[in-house]
Amino acid sequence: MLTLSGAKSAAASAARGRHLRFHWPLLALAALALSGCMPATNRVASADPADPAAKVAPVGYRSTVAPYTSLRPATPAPWRDRNDAVGPRPKQDR
Protein backbone atom coordinates (compact mmCIF):
# COMPACT_ATOMS: atom_id res chain seq x y z
CA MET A 1 0.00 0.00 0.00
CA LEU A 2 2.85 2.41 0.79
CA THR A 3 4.48 1.76 -2.55
CA LEU A 4 1.26 2.50 -4.36
CA SER A 5 0.79 5.81 -2.57
CA GLY A 6 4.44 6.69 -3.29
CA ALA A 7 3.94 5.93 -6.95
CA LYS A 8 0.82 8.03 -7.05
CA SER A 9 2.53 10.99 -5.42
CA ALA A 10 5.49 10.78 -7.81
CA ALA A 11 3.15 10.72 -10.78
CA ALA A 12 1.14 13.58 -9.35
CA SER A 13 4.26 15.72 -8.80
CA ALA A 14 5.42 15.05 -12.35
CA ALA A 15 2.02 16.08 -13.66
CA ARG A 16 2.12 19.23 -11.54
CA GLY A 17 5.56 20.07 -12.90
CA ARG A 18 4.30 19.83 -16.48
CA HIS A 19 1.24 21.82 -15.49
CA LEU A 20 3.30 24.67 -13.99
CA ARG A 21 5.74 24.77 -16.91
CA PHE A 22 2.84 25.28 -19.26
CA HIS A 23 1.37 28.22 -17.34
CA TRP A 24 4.52 30.29 -16.68
CA PRO A 25 4.82 31.74 -20.19
CA LEU A 26 1.09 32.33 -20.30
CA LEU A 27 1.21 34.02 -16.92
CA ALA A 28 4.16 36.21 -17.97
CA LEU A 29 2.34 37.20 -21.15
CA ALA A 30 -0.81 38.11 -19.23
CA ALA A 31 1.19 40.18 -16.72
CA LEU A 32 2.94 42.04 -19.52
CA ALA A 33 -0.35 42.76 -21.28
CA LEU A 34 -2.06 43.94 -18.11
CA SER A 35 0.85 46.20 -17.11
CA GLY A 36 -0.15 48.52 -19.94
CA CYS A 37 -3.55 48.95 -18.31
CA MET A 38 -2.12 50.61 -15.20
CA PRO A 39 -3.35 54.17 -14.69
CA ALA A 40 -0.92 57.04 -14.85
CA THR A 41 0.37 58.15 -11.48
CA ASN A 42 -1.01 61.38 -10.06
CA ARG A 43 0.77 63.93 -7.90
CA VAL A 44 -0.26 63.44 -4.32
CA ALA A 45 1.45 66.49 -2.85
CA SER A 46 0.71 69.96 -4.12
CA ALA A 47 4.31 71.19 -3.96
CA ASP A 48 7.66 69.52 -4.45
CA PRO A 49 9.29 69.07 -1.03
CA ALA A 50 12.72 69.68 -2.53
CA ASP A 51 11.68 73.10 -3.85
CA PRO A 52 13.19 75.82 -1.60
CA ALA A 53 10.53 78.32 -2.74
CA ALA A 54 7.65 76.07 -1.64
CA LYS A 55 5.27 77.65 0.87
CA VAL A 56 5.17 76.03 4.29
CA ALA A 57 3.26 76.64 7.49
CA PRO A 58 4.84 79.19 9.84
CA VAL A 59 6.96 77.86 12.66
CA GLY A 60 6.18 79.04 16.16
CA TYR A 61 7.93 78.58 19.47
CA ARG A 62 6.20 77.47 22.64
CA SER A 63 8.22 76.77 25.74
CA THR A 64 7.51 73.41 27.30
CA VAL A 65 8.33 74.67 30.79
CA ALA A 66 6.62 78.09 30.61
CA PRO A 67 3.80 77.38 33.09
CA TYR A 68 6.28 76.06 35.67
CA THR A 69 6.40 77.76 39.06
CA SER A 70 8.80 76.81 41.77
CA LEU A 71 7.27 74.71 44.53
CA ARG A 72 10.04 75.07 47.04
CA PRO A 73 8.89 75.12 50.64
CA ALA A 74 7.74 78.50 51.90
CA THR A 75 8.05 79.74 55.43
CA PRO A 76 5.73 77.78 57.67
CA ALA A 77 2.52 79.36 58.84
CA PRO A 78 0.95 78.56 62.20
CA TRP A 79 -0.62 75.11 61.91
CA ARG A 80 -3.80 76.03 63.79
CA ASP A 81 -4.67 78.79 61.31
CA ARG A 82 -4.12 76.46 58.33
CA ASN A 83 -6.13 73.69 59.96
CA ASP A 84 -9.05 76.02 60.71
CA ALA A 85 -9.00 77.30 57.12
CA VAL A 86 -9.52 73.84 55.59
CA GLY A 87 -11.54 72.14 58.31
CA PRO A 88 -15.34 71.88 58.53
CA ARG A 89 -17.21 74.87 59.81
CA PRO A 90 -18.61 74.51 63.30
CA LYS A 91 -22.39 74.11 63.52
CA GLN A 92 -24.28 77.02 64.98
CA ASP A 93 -26.68 76.43 67.85
CA ARG A 94 -30.31 77.19 67.14
Secondary structure, DSSP 8 states (H G I E B T S, - for coil): -HHHHHHHHHHHHHHHHHHHHHHHHHHHHHHHHHHTT-------SSS-TT-TT----------TTTT-----------HHHHHHHHS-------
